[in-house]
């Protein structure tokens, strides 16, 4: 089977599974994103190991991410008030303390890598389902809308970059990205958001437009962060769980930095 058909089949199955999980309800959505988060954390730790970087204790990294997901789910499902989210903080602190007394060199770097795993991977994945309840009851269309804008941005960036791309966006990190592609992706996401607001009324038209801008800007930043991590560790793909596409981080890197910014924006405007 050619790489094109492999990517097409994998991508189609990926979109169907993701969409069904999101639209079925908050529990299935949270479960899928928890699984993705755990796999993504495993990929992240594996990248560090391959690059011979100081790697945090795996148990505490997975426990920290699990605690974040549990607290976000309890709030998203209406089983606990928002202040329960603070329950994850003791796990964060314990993770840092354990690394301090691990009696291994580069302790501060291990702590930094541990926090990055939880904050960069765990929090955004956990917050996705929570975002679906930003207006009260869970609305799967709202979460799916974020991914539609992400995919639209990626498509616009690819087409524009291939057709008109000349100036490199970050040549030292990702030689294939261009400024023209970046602008094209953002513009297409904004256009789709303008019309999508008529069908998904969970947010106002202005809010959808701002969300599209956030996704357009920060999805590119998220992709560059993962590219920088892989480049610094000499790794091409984060994993191979998605044939033809790489790993979980390769597919979700664009949403990881965008979600916290979207969450902050919506909490301030709703």
N, C-alpha and C positions, 0 to 999 in steps of 0.2 A: 504494500500500500504506500502511495506517495505521501510525502510530508504534508502536502496541501490537504488531501482528503483526511489524513489523520488529525490535523489541526481543526478541520471543519467539523468532523464527527465529535471530537472531544469538546470543542467549543459549544456545539449545539446541545450536547448532553449537559454540559456545565450550566448553560443558561436555563435549560428546562428545570433541572434539579433545584437551582438557586431560586428561580421564580416560584416554583411550587412550594418550597419550604417557606418562603417569605409570605406568600398569599394564604397558606393554610392556617397560620396563626402565630401568636407570639412564642409559644412553646417550641414549635418546630423550627421557627426562625432562629430562636436563641440556641437551640440544640445544634443546628447546622453551623452557626457562627462560632460556637464553642469548639466544635470539632475542627473547624478551619483554624481557629486560634491555636489549639494544641499542636496541630500539624505544623502550622507556621512557626511556632516557637521551636519545635524540633528542627525545622529547617534552618532557623536562625542560629541555633546552637551548633548545628553541623557545619554551617558556613564558618563560624568562628574557629571550630576545631580544625577544619581543612586549611584555614589560613594561619594556623598555629598562634591564634590570639588567646589571651587569658579568658577562659570560659567559666561562667558561674556554675554553681551546683545545680544540676538539672532538676532535682526534686523540688528545690525552693522556687525555681523559675516556673515550673508547672503548677505548683501550689499557689503561687502568687497570681498567676493568670486565672486559675480556677476560682479563687476567692473573688476576683473582680467580676467574673461572669456570673457567679452565684448571686452576688449583691445586686448587680444590674438586672438580673432576671427577676428577683424577688420584687424589685420596684416596678419593673415593666409589667409584671403579671398582676400588680395591685395587691401583692401579699405583704408588702412592707412599705413604710414611708421612705422618702428620698434620703433622709438622714442615715439610713442603713448603709448607703454607699460608703460612708466613712469607716465601716467595719473592715474594709480592705487595707486601711492604712497600717494597722499593727503587723500585718503580714509583710508589707513593704519594709517596715523598719526591722522586723526579725530577719528578713532576707539579707539586709545590709549587715546586721550584727553578726550573723553566721559567717558571712564572707570575711569579716574582720578577724575572726578567730579561727579561720580555716588554715592558718599557718602556711600559706602559699604566697609566693612572690606576686607582685602586681595586684595586690588586694584591692586597691582603689579602682583599678581598671576593671576588675571582676565585678565590683559593685556597680560601676557605670554600665557595664554590659548587661547586668541583671536587671537594672532599672529600665534600660532601653528595651529589653525584651517585653517587659510588662506594659510599659507606657506606649511603645510604638506599635506593638501587636495586640496585646490583651485588651487594653482600654478601647481602641477603636472598634474591634470586633464586638465587644460586649455592648458598646453604646449603640450599635446599629439597630438592634431590636428595640432598645429604649427610645430611640428617635421615632419609632413608629407609634409610640404612645404620647408623643409630645403634646397632642391636643386632648388627651384623655384616654379613650379606648384605643386599642391597637388598630392601626390602619396599614395593612400590607402594601397598599398602593403608594403610600408615602415613601416607604423604604425602597420599593421597586423603582420609584421615580428617581431616587439618587443614583441607582445603578444604570438606569436608562440614560441619564445625563453623563455618567462616567463613560459608558460605551459610545455615546454620541461624540463626546470630546475626543476619545481615542480614534474613532473613525475619521473625524474631521482633521485631526492632526496628521494621521497617516496619509490621507488623500492629498491634503494641502502640502505636506512635507515632500511627498513623492513628486508632486507636480511643479511646485514653485520653490521648494526649499533650497536655499543657498547659504544663508548665514547660520553658523552653528550656535546652538543655545548654550551648551556646556560641553565643548569638545574634549576636555580632559576626563570627563566622567562618562558621557554617552554621546559618541561621535555621530550617531544617527539622528539625534534630535536637532531640529532647526527652529529658528525664531518664527519663520513663516508657518511651520507646522503648529507651533504653540498658539499663534494668533488664530489660525484657521480652526483649531480644535475648540478654543474658547468661544469664537463667534458662532460655530454650529451649535454648541451646547446652549448658548444664550437664545438662539433662534428656536430651538426645540423647547426650551423652558417656557418661552413666550406662549407657544401654542399648547403646551402640555398643561398649563395652568387652567385651561378651559375644561380639561377632563379629570384632573386630579386637584380637587378644590380644597385639599387639606391645608394648603398654604395659599396665600394671596399671590397674584401675579408678580408683584414686586419681590416677595420672598423667594419665589422660584427663580427669578432672574438673579438675585444675589447668590442663591445656592449654586446656580450654574456657574457664576463667576468664581465662587470659592472652589468648586470642583475643578474647573478649568485651570486655575492657578496652582492649587495645592496637590492635585493629582499628578501634575508634572513634577512638583517638588518631591512627592512621595516616590515616584519612579526613579528620580535621580538619587534619592537617599539609598534605595535598595541597590542601584547600580554602583554607587560609591562603595557600599558594603561589600558587594561581590567582587568588585575590582580590587579593593584593598586586600581581599583574601584569596585572590586568584581563582575565583569560581565563576562559571558561566551561567548556570541556572541554580535557583535555590533548591530545586528537587526535581523529581520526575514522576510525581503522582498524577499529573495531567499530561498524557502522551502528546507530544508535539507542542506543548505550551510551557512545560517546565513544572515548577512547584506552586504551592499555594501563594507564597509571597510574590511570585512572578505575576500571578493573576490579580491579586488584591492590593498590590503595592500602591496603586493610584488612589485607593480610597482611605488608606491608613492615616495619612496626614490631613485629609479633607474632613473626615468625620468629626474630630474634636472641634474644628473651626465651625462646622455646620451646627454642631450641638450648642456651642457657645452663642452663636448668632441667634438661633431659634429660641433659646432660653431667655435671651434679652429682648426678643421682639414678640413673643407670644404671651 
